[in-house]
Amino acid sequence: MYTLEVYKYDKHNKKYYGDWTAISDIGKNFHGKVLTFEEYLKEEDRHVQLIVDILNSLQVKSLDVRYLGKSASLRVHQIHHYLNSNLGMLYQELENGLTLSTNRLQDAIRLSLRECIDCLFIDEAIEIAVDYDYYLEIHLYSNNQLNNIINIINSNGFFWKLLEHPQIGYDAEEQLAYNHTWGDGQTNPPGYYHHDLRISKDDPLNRTYTEWSHFDEIENGLDWEEYQATEQKYLQLVLDFLDFFQISQLAINGGLEFTSIQELEVPAHYFSPTEEALYQKLYEYDESIEDRTAESFIVQKKDFSTFFQLIFKGRFYAWINTDSLTIQFDSSYRLYLSFYGHKKEIQDLVEKHGLYWQERQPPYKKAVGFR
C-alpha cells in the first residue's frame, strides 16, 4: 500500500506553526485574522473537491464505510459543528458497511473533517481517512496512479508527503472480523455458537435523525422521565443478561475514558451521590495504575446498577470482557452483547424489555476480543 499524507499547510513556511487545525477553532485569531465559519467552509470545500477529483480520476463511483466511530450525540454536533439537516440525517444513518455514492460521500467527508466521525472510506483501489490536525490520508493499493494522484494534489494547492511506514492498515483476519453487517440473525445456527447482538431503543428499520442518542441531550429537549424510562430498560436487560450467565462480579483493568460533569455540560443534580462515589473510585483507580499488570478493579454485583448507569450517562467508557461474554455501549445509545449459545433466550430478554436487536452477520470472535 502507498500512503500519501495531505495537508493544507506548507510545513516549510513559518506560518505553518499556529495555523488552525479544526472546526472548533472558529472564532479564534490566526495570523492576525479571526477564523469565521465562511472562511472555514472555503477550506473544507477545497478538501472535499480534492477527494472528488481523485475519485473521478480513478473512476471510483462509491466507497464503503469501515471502522466507524461516532464521538458524541447528534445534538452536540449540531450545536458545536454547524450541522444542517442533511449532515444530521447522514450522521444518524452512517453504519459500518454502508456504501456511499460520490455525492453522499462528500457530506461524509465533511463529517470527518468536523471530527463528528472517525472511519475509513474504502474501495478496491483506494482508502481515504481524515487524520488529526486536518490532515487527509490517501491509501493506494497500487502505484499505477500514484504520480497522477500527486499531480491532482499539487494542482489543487495542497502539500503532501509519501509515508514510508503508514500507521493505518488491517490484516485480512481483522478486516473479516470488523467489516460486518447487521441483519435478523436467522442465518446463524441456534445452538452453542458465538453471537453478537446490537440492542437499540429505536426500531433500526425506522430510525430518523431527530431521535435522541446521548444523555447530554437532557438539556437540549430530552425529557428526564423519558430518559429514565429508557435507561431502566437497558439497565434491567444488562442485569438480567449478567444474571442469566451467572456473572457475580466484573473485573476492570484500567484504560477507561472518563468524562466529567462539566465536560458533559449537564447539571450535577442528574447524578446520584452513589454514582459520584463509584465514579471517583474508578477514576482514582485508573489514575493510580501504571501498567496493565496491576490488580483489577472489581465491580461487585451489588454495584452493577450504579456502574451501568454511569456508562449509560456517558461518564466513562469501558469495554467489559469476560471469558464468555462482552458488553459495549456506544455514543448512539446502543448496547452490544456478545456471548456463546442461548441465542433465543437472550433475544427474548431483549424483546421482553421493549428493545430491538440485530445480529452481526456473521459473528466473529476477534471483533469482540474473544480468543
matplotlib code that plots the C-alpha trace (Angstrom):
import matplotlib.pyplot as plt

x = [0.0, 1.2, 0.1, 0.0, -0.4, -2.1, -2.3, -3.3, -0.1, 3.3, 5.4, 8.5, 6.7, 6.9, 3.2, 2.5, 3.0, 0.0, -2.4, -5.9, -6.5, -10.2, -13.7, -13.6, -11.0, -13.7, -13.8, -10.1, -7.4, -4.8, -2.0, -3.9, -7.3, -10.3, -11.3, -15.0, -17.3, -17.3, -13.5, -13.5, -16.0, -13.9, -11.1, -13.4, -14.8, -11.3, -10.7, -13.9, -13.2, -9.8, -11.4, -13.9, -11.2, -9.1, -12.1, -13.1, -9.5, -9.7, -13.3, -14.4, -18.2, -18.7, -16.9, -17.8, -17.7, -15.4, -14.2, -16.8, -16.7, -19.1, -17.7, -20.9, -24.6, -26.1, -27.4, -23.9, -22.6, -25.5, -24.6, -20.8, -20.2, -22.8, -24.6, -27.5, -30.4, -28.6, -25.5, -27.5, -29.5, -26.3, -24.7, -27.5, -27.6, -23.9, -23.1, -20.2, -20.6, -22.7, -21.9, -21.9, -22.2, -19.8, -22.4, -23.2, -19.5, -18.9, -21.1, -19.4, -16.0, -17.4, -18.5, -14.9, -13.3, -15.5, -14.5, -18.0, -17.0, -13.8, -13.7, -12.2, -13.8, -12.8, -12.8, -10.7, -8.3, -8.2, -8.8, -9.4, -9.2, -9.2, -6.4, -5.6, -4.8, -7.0, -4.8, -6.0, -4.5, -4.9, -4.0, -3.5, -3.2, -1.1, 1.4, -0.1, -1.9, 0.5, 2.0, -1.4, -2.8, 0.2, -0.4, -4.0, -2.9, -0.4, -2.9, -5.4, -2.8, -2.2, 1.0, 1.9, 4.3, 4.7, 4.7, 7.2, 5.6, 1.9, 0.3, -3.1, -3.8, -5.5, -4.7, -7.1, -8.4, -9.1, -10.9, -13.0, -13.8, -14.7, -16.2, -19.6, -23.2, -26.2, -29.3, -32.1, -29.7, -31.7, -28.8, -26.7, -27.2, -29.2, -27.0, -23.8, -22.3, -20.8, -23.5, -23.2, -26.4, -26.8, -29.5, -31.3, -34.1, -35.4, -36.5, -33.4, -35.5, -37.4, -34.9, -34.9, -32.2, -34.4, -34.3, -32.1, -28.9, -27.0, -27.6, -26.3, -29.4, -31.2, -30.5, -31.5, -35.0, -34.8, -37.4, -35.9, -38.7, -38.3, -34.6, -35.1, -37.6, -35.2, -32.2, -34.3, -34.9, -31.2, -30.3, -32.7, -31.7, -28.0, -28.7, -30.8, -28.1, -25.4, -27.7, -28.5, -24.8, -24.3, -21.8, -21.4, -18.6, -16.8, -13.0, -12.0, -8.3, -7.8, -7.7, -11.0, -12.1, -13.7, -16.0, -16.6, -20.0, -18.5, -17.5, -21.0, -22.5, -25.2, -26.3, -24.9, -28.3, -28.9, -26.2, -26.8, -24.3, -23.9, -23.0, -20.5, -18.8, -18.3, -17.1, -14.5, -13.3, -13.0, -11.2, -8.7, -8.0, -7.4, -5.1, -3.1, -2.2, 1.0, 0.6, -2.0, -0.4, -1.9, -4.7, -8.1, -10.9, -13.6, -17.2, -19.5, -23.0, -24.5, -22.8, -23.8, -26.8, -24.7, -21.8, -24.0, -25.9, -22.6, -21.9, -25.3, -24.9, -21.6, -19.4, -16.9, -16.3, -15.4, -15.2, -16.4, -14.9, -15.1, -14.2, -17.7, -19.2, -18.6, -20.7, -20.1, -22.1, -21.7, -22.5, -25.6, -27.2, -26.9, -25.8, -23.7, -24.0, -21.6, -21.9, -21.9, -25.1, -28.5, -29.4, -33.1, -33.2, -31.2, -33.3, -36.4, -34.9, -34.3, -37.8, -39.2, -37.8, -39.2, -35.9, -34.8, -32.0, -30.0, -27.3, -23.9, -23.7, -21.7, -20.3, -16.6, -14.7, -11.9, -14.1, -15.2, -11.9, -12.7, -9.9]
y = [0.0, 3.5, 6.2, 10.0, 12.4, 15.5, 18.9, 22.5, 23.9, 24.4, 23.0, 24.8, 28.1, 29.6, 30.4, 26.7, 27.0, 28.4, 27.8, 26.5, 22.7, 22.1, 23.5, 24.2, 26.9, 29.1, 32.5, 32.3, 34.6, 33.2, 35.3, 38.5, 37.3, 35.8, 32.4, 32.7, 29.8, 31.2, 31.0, 27.6, 26.4, 27.5, 25.3, 22.4, 22.8, 22.6, 19.3, 17.8, 18.9, 17.3, 13.9, 14.2, 14.9, 11.9, 9.6, 10.9, 10.2, 6.7, 6.2, 5.3, 5.8, 4.8, 3.9, 1.8, 2.9, 0.9, 1.1, 3.7, 5.6, 8.4, 10.7, 12.2, 12.7, 14.3, 17.3, 18.0, 18.1, 20.2, 22.8, 22.8, 21.7, 23.6, 20.5, 21.2, 18.7, 16.8, 16.3, 15.4, 12.7, 11.2, 11.2, 9.1, 6.8, 6.0, 2.4, 0.1, -1.5, 1.3, 2.1, 5.8, 7.3, 10.1, 12.8, 11.4, 10.7, 14.4, 15.0, 12.1, 13.7, 16.9, 15.0, 13.5, 16.9, 18.3, 15.5, 14.1, 10.7, 8.6, 6.0, 4.7, 5.1, 2.1, 0.8, -1.9, 0.8, 3.4, 4.1, 7.6, 8.8, 12.1, 12.3, 14.8, 18.5, 18.5, 16.0, 13.7, 10.2, 8.7, 4.9, 3.4, -0.3, 0.2, 2.7, 2.8, 6.0, 7.4, 10.1, 11.1, 11.5, 13.6, 15.9, 16.3, 17.2, 19.7, 21.3, 21.8, 23.7, 21.1, 19.8, 16.1, 13.6, 9.9, 7.9, 5.0, 3.4, 4.3, 3.6, 2.6, -0.8, -4.1, -7.6, -10.0, -11.5, -8.1, -6.9, -10.0, -9.5, -5.8, -5.3, -6.8, -6.1, -6.4, -8.4, -10.5, -13.2, -16.1, -17.4, -18.4, -21.7, -21.5, -23.8, -23.3, -20.7, -17.2, -14.5, -10.7, -8.7, -4.9, -3.6, -0.3, 1.7, 2.6, 0.4, 0.0, -0.2, 3.0, 5.5, 9.2, 11.8, 13.6, 10.7, 11.3, 9.4, 10.6, 11.5, 15.1, 15.9, 16.1, 19.8, 20.1, 18.8, 15.3, 14.8, 13.5, 11.0, 9.7, 9.2, 7.4, 5.0, 4.1, 3.8, 1.4, -0.8, -1.0, -1.4, -4.3, -6.0, -5.9, -7.1, -10.0, -10.8, -11.0, -13.0, -15.4, -16.2, -16.2, -13.3, -12.0, -9.6, -7.7, -7.0, -3.6, -3.3, 0.4, 2.3, 3.9, 7.0, 9.5, 12.5, 15.0, 16.6, 19.9, 18.3, 16.8, 20.2, 18.6, 19.8, 17.7, 17.0, 14.4, 12.2, 10.5, 10.5, 6.8, 7.3, 10.0, 7.9, 5.0, 7.3, 8.7, 5.3, 4.2, 7.5, 7.2, 3.5, 4.4, 7.2, 5.1, 2.1, 2.3, -0.8, -3.5, -6.0, -4.1, -5.6, -5.2, -3.0, -5.4, -4.3, -6.5, -7.5, -5.0, -2.2, -3.3, -0.9, 2.1, 1.0, 0.8, 3.9, 5.8, 4.2, 4.9, 8.6, 8.9, 9.4, 6.9, 4.3, 0.7, -2.4, -5.2, -8.5, -11.8, -15.3, -15.9, -12.5, -8.9, -5.7, -2.5, 0.8, 3.5, 7.1, 6.4, 4.9, 1.3, -1.7, -4.6, -8.0, -10.8, -14.4, -18.1, -20.1, -19.3, -17.1, -17.4, -16.8, -13.5, -12.3, -13.0, -11.0, -8.0, -8.1, -8.6, -5.2, -3.4, -3.1, -4.0, -6.3, -7.1, -9.8, -9.4, -11.4, -13.5, -13.1, -13.1, -13.7, -11.3, -8.3, -8.6, -9.7, -13.5, -16.0]
z = [0.0, -0.8, 1.6, 0.9, 3.8, 2.5, 4.3, 3.7, 5.3, 3.8, 6.6, 5.3, 5.9, 9.4, 9.3, 9.4, 13.2, 14.9, 12.0, 12.6, 12.7, 13.4, 13.1, 16.8, 16.0, 14.5, 16.3, 17.2, 15.9, 13.5, 11.9, 12.8, 11.4, 13.1, 11.6, 10.5, 9.5, 6.0, 5.8, 7.4, 4.8, 1.9, 3.2, 3.8, 0.3, -1.1, 0.7, -0.5, -4.1, -3.9, -2.9, -5.7, -8.2, -7.1, -7.2, -10.7, -11.8, -10.6, -11.9, -8.4, -8.1, -4.5, -1.2, 1.7, 5.4, 7.6, 11.3, 12.0, 15.3, 16.4, 19.0, 20.6, 20.2, 17.1, 19.1, 20.5, 16.9, 15.7, 18.4, 18.0, 14.4, 12.4, 11.1, 8.8, 8.4, 5.6, 7.6, 10.6, 8.8, 7.3, 10.8, 12.2, 9.1, 8.9, 9.7, 9.1, 5.7, 4.3, 0.6, -0.2, -3.7, -4.6, -3.7, -0.3, 0.3, 0.1, 3.2, 5.0, 4.3, 5.9, 9.0, 9.2, 8.8, 11.5, 13.9, 14.1, 12.9, 12.6, 9.9, 6.6, 3.2, 1.2, -2.4, -4.1, -5.4, -2.6, 1.1, 2.5, 6.1, 7.9, 10.5, 13.2, 12.5, 9.4, 7.5, 4.8, 4.3, 0.9, 0.7, -2.7, -3.3, -6.5, -7.6, -11.1, -10.3, -7.7, -9.9, -11.3, -7.7, -6.7, -9.7, -8.7, -5.1, -6.4, -8.9, -6.0, -4.0, -1.3, 0.2, 0.6, 1.9, 1.0, 4.1, 4.3, 7.3, 7.4, 10.8, 9.5, 8.0, 8.9, 8.1, 6.3, 9.6, 11.1, 8.0, 8.0, 11.7, 11.6, 8.2, 9.2, 8.5, 10.8, 10.0, 11.5, 12.7, 11.1, 9.1, 12.2, 13.9, 17.2, 19.3, 21.2, 18.9, 19.2, 18.8, 18.7, 19.3, 18.8, 21.0, 20.3, 21.8, 18.4, 15.6, 13.4, 10.3, 11.1, 12.6, 11.9, 12.7, 15.2, 17.8, 20.8, 21.1, 24.1, 27.7, 27.3, 25.3, 28.6, 28.5, 24.8, 24.6, 26.0, 28.7, 32.0, 32.6, 29.0, 29.6, 32.9, 31.3, 28.5, 30.9, 33.0, 30.0, 29.3, 32.9, 33.6, 30.4, 31.4, 34.9, 33.5, 30.9, 33.6, 35.9, 33.1, 32.6, 36.4, 36.5, 40.0, 39.5, 36.7, 36.6, 35.1, 34.1, 33.5, 30.3, 31.0, 29.2, 31.6, 31.1, 33.8, 34.6, 33.3, 30.0, 29.6, 30.2, 32.3, 35.8, 38.6, 40.1, 37.4, 39.1, 42.4, 45.3, 44.8, 41.1, 42.0, 44.7, 42.3, 39.6, 41.9, 42.9, 39.3, 38.4, 41.2, 40.3, 36.7, 37.6, 40.0, 37.8, 35.8, 33.6, 32.8, 35.2, 38.1, 40.2, 38.6, 39.9, 40.9, 40.5, 42.7, 41.8, 44.3, 42.3, 38.8, 38.6, 39.5, 37.3, 34.2, 35.0, 34.8, 31.4, 30.0, 31.1, 29.3, 32.4, 31.2, 28.5, 29.4, 27.2, 29.5, 28.6, 30.4, 29.3, 27.9, 27.1, 26.2, 26.8, 25.0, 24.7, 22.1, 21.6, 19.6, 22.7, 21.5, 23.5, 22.2, 23.8, 22.7, 24.1, 23.3, 22.8, 24.2, 21.3, 21.6, 25.3, 25.1, 22.1, 24.2, 27.1, 24.7, 23.5, 27.0, 27.9, 24.8, 23.0, 19.5, 18.4, 15.3, 14.9, 13.3, 10.1, 10.6, 14.2, 14.7, 17.9, 17.1, 16.8, 20.4, 21.9, 22.4, 21.9]

ax = plt.figure().add_subplot(projection="3d")
ax.plot(x, y, z, "-o")
ax.set_aspect("equal")
plt.show()
